[in-house]
Amino acid sequence: MQDGNGFLVVGGDSLVGASTVRALAGRGHRVIASTRRPDALSGDRVLIDFEKSETFAAPSGVDYAFVIAAATNYERCETDPMAKVINVELIPQLVASLLEQGLFVTFISTNSVFGGERPWPNEDDPHSPGIAYARQKSDGEREIRRAAEALGALDRLGVVRLTKIMDSDTPPLPTWLESWKRGETVTPFADLIFAPMSVSYVGEMLATIGEKRVPGNLHLSGAENVSYVDFAQAVARQLDVDPGLIEPTTATEKGVHIAFKPTYSGLGMTRTRELTALEPQSLHALVKDLFPAASA
Ligand SMILES: NC(=O)c1ccc[n+]([C@@H]2O[C@H](COP(=O)([O-])OP(=O)(O)OC[C@H]3O[C@@H](n4cnc5c(N)ncnc54)[C@H](OP(=O)(O)O)[C@@H]3O)[C@@H](O)[C@H]2O)c1
């Protein structure tokens, strides 16, 4: 089934972008994804490189864009001035141009804009970013909203903030699985808290948000704030691994510097639930999604 309202996914090569493309295409929507790799272009892959200044003309038949690509590396955001230019200037300029061309735009942001010291911040709560990446995403949101306001297009702008996204090959999972295969213990951190979601859950939920066209701020979150020890125990249960092969430790004890170490990671979804009926993903659902074969 093809409908007349196509989607543009800016950042088709990213973890979240690739999953969003799969979910939208799986529901029968026309999807065009952007790449910045000239050798990957095709009928449904268009070139967008924020650092090249050409104006991007939205493909015909596309009336909704997910702007997902960004400078995401924490270290790069701290040290490379270009990361700030990408996140705070070039991406908002692209969003403004897409709004000007009449598209509905959903911009993807992060739980880190809230800083991590308040439990379950809701969609319209004030920001308190700590690290450079979080400051840039928060400033990017502000610039995008300002541009939409100037264009009288706030009713065609959505911001969706996400918590940590896991795939089966997201670190440290491959290392844990290898260790367990050899009968060795793993040493997850008890002092590293997150509210993880599976990449396929996020793709499907973003597809639903795209279909519903909800403007304003929305959140997608794991249902629980858990430590990496809780997470390892849930994965071990799912894979039938001896829980004795988990030896909890802490980042502090190991002397490991963690750039973003929130006390609370989960996002409140009050407005999102009201407007979309979407629910946060439980830890149990996450591990079943990551390792479905074991749940048969
Ligand atoms: N992953 C998470 O846990 C998480 C959590 C919360 C929020 N988010 C947000 O979700 C979004 C996607 O995150 P992700 O982890 O899926 O990203 P990712 O896998 O790190 O991918 C980032 C993408 O951005 C593209 N990109 C970087 N600089 C670019 C430029 N100058 N021009 C065009 N494209 C450029 C990269 O292209 P190449 O592939 O060519 O390098 C890559 O495909 C981001 O906005 C992030 O802030 C992610």
The ligand as an SDF file (V2000), in Angstrom:
LIG
                    3D

 48 52  0  0  0  0  0  0  0  0999 V2000
   21.2080    6.7070   20.3470 N   0  0  0  0  0  0  0  0  0  0  0  0
   20.6490    7.1290   21.4800 C   0  0  0  0  0  0  0  0  0  0  0  0
   20.7020    6.4230   22.5200 O   0  0  0  0  0  0  0  0  0  0  0  0
   19.9150    8.4540   21.5200 C   0  0  0  0  0  0  0  0  0  0  0  0
   19.2950    8.8240   22.7170 C   0  0  0  0  0  0  0  0  0  0  0  0
   18.6080   10.0420   22.7760 C   0  0  0  0  0  0  0  0  0  0  0  0
   18.5260   10.8560   21.6510 C   0  0  0  0  0  0  0  0  0  0  0  0
   19.1490   10.4810   20.5010 N   0  0  0  0  0  0  0  0  0  0  0  0
   19.0380   11.3790   19.3320 C   0  0  0  0  0  0  0  0  0  0  0  0
   18.5980   10.6020   18.2360 O   0  0  0  0  0  0  0  0  0  0  0  0
   19.1880   11.0780   17.0430 C   0  0  0  0  0  0  0  0  0  0  0  0
   19.8880    9.9370   16.3370 C   0  0  0  0  0  0  0  0  0  0  0  0
   20.8400    9.3640   17.2090 O   0  0  0  0  0  0  0  0  0  0  0  0
   21.6250    8.0520   16.7570 P   0  0  0  0  0  0  0  0  0  0  0  0
   22.2940    7.5150   17.9690 O   0  0  0  0  0  0  0  0  0  0  0  0
   20.7210    7.1990   15.9600 O   0  0  0  0  0  0  0  0  0  0  0  0
   22.7170    8.7210   15.8090 O   0  0  0  0  0  0  0  0  0  0  0  0
   24.0100    8.0560   15.1880 P   0  0  0  0  0  0  0  0  0  0  0  0
   23.7910    6.5870   14.9690 O   0  0  0  0  0  0  0  0  0  0  0  0
   25.1790    8.5240   15.9880 O   0  0  0  0  0  0  0  0  0  0  0  0
   24.0610    8.7480   13.7580 O   0  0  0  0  0  0  0  0  0  0  0  0
   24.2330   10.1200   13.5780 C   0  0  0  0  0  0  0  0  0  0  0  0
   23.9410   10.3620   12.1190 C   0  0  0  0  0  0  0  0  0  0  0  0
   24.1040   11.7430   11.8230 O   0  0  0  0  0  0  0  0  0  0  0  0
   24.7710   11.8310   10.5890 C   0  0  0  0  0  0  0  0  0  0  0  0
   25.5070   13.0750   10.5020 N   0  0  0  0  0  0  0  0  0  0  0  0
   26.4740   13.5270   11.3320 C   0  0  0  0  0  0  0  0  0  0  0  0
   26.9620   14.6910   10.8770 N   0  0  0  0  0  0  0  0  0  0  0  0
   26.2930   14.9720    9.7280 C   0  0  0  0  0  0  0  0  0  0  0  0
   26.3680   16.0150    8.7880 C   0  0  0  0  0  0  0  0  0  0  0  0
   27.2570   17.0060    8.9010 N   0  0  0  0  0  0  0  0  0  0  0  0
   25.5220   15.9990    7.7220 N   0  0  0  0  0  0  0  0  0  0  0  0
   24.6470   14.9860    7.5750 C   0  0  0  0  0  0  0  0  0  0  0  0
   24.5370   13.9560    8.4300 N   0  0  0  0  0  0  0  0  0  0  0  0
   25.3640   13.9490    9.4910 C   0  0  0  0  0  0  0  0  0  0  0  0
   25.7250   10.6460   10.5620 C   0  0  0  0  0  0  0  0  0  0  0  0
   26.0820   10.3470    9.2270 O   0  0  0  0  0  0  0  0  0  0  0  0
   27.1410    9.1720    8.8950 P   0  0  0  0  0  0  0  0  0  0  0  0
   26.3940    7.8920    9.1390 O   0  0  0  0  0  0  0  0  0  0  0  0
   27.4620    9.3910    7.4630 O   0  0  0  0  0  0  0  0  0  0  0  0
   28.2930    9.3770    9.8350 O   0  0  0  0  0  0  0  0  0  0  0  0
   24.8780    9.5530   11.2090 C   0  0  0  0  0  0  0  0  0  0  0  0
   24.1200    8.8340   10.2740 O   0  0  0  0  0  0  0  0  0  0  0  0
   20.1170   12.2170   17.4270 C   0  0  0  0  0  0  0  0  0  0  0  0
   19.4670   13.4320   17.1820 O   0  0  0  0  0  0  0  0  0  0  0  0
   20.3510   12.0110   18.9110 C   0  0  0  0  0  0  0  0  0  0  0  0
   20.5650   13.2520   19.5510 O   0  0  0  0  0  0  0  0  0  0  0  0
   19.8420    9.2990   20.3930 C   0  0  0  0  0  0  0  0  0  0  0  0
  1  2  1  0
  2  3  2  0
  2  4  1  0
  4  5  1  0
  4 48  2  0
  5  6  2  0
  6  7  1  0
  7  8  2  0
  8  9  1  0
  8 48  1  0
  9 10  1  0
  9 46  1  0
 10 11  1  0
 11 12  1  0
 11 44  1  0
 12 13  1  0
 13 14  1  0
 14 15  2  0
 14 16  1  0
 14 17  1  0
 17 18  1  0
 18 19  2  0
 18 20  1  0
 18 21  1  0
 21 22  1  0
 22 23  1  0
 23 24  1  0
 23 42  1  0
 24 25  1  0
 25 26  1  0
 25 36  1  0
 26 27  1  0
 26 35  1  0
 27 28  2  0
 28 29  1  0
 29 30  1  0
 29 35  2  0
 30 31  1  0
 30 32  2  0
 32 33  1  0
 33 34  2  0
 34 35  1  0
 36 37  1  0
 36 42  1  0
 37 38  1  0
 38 39  2  0
 38 40  1  0
 38 41  1  0
 42 43  1  0
 44 45  1  0
 44 46  1  0
 46 47  1  0
M  CHG  2   8   1  16  -1
M  END
$$$$
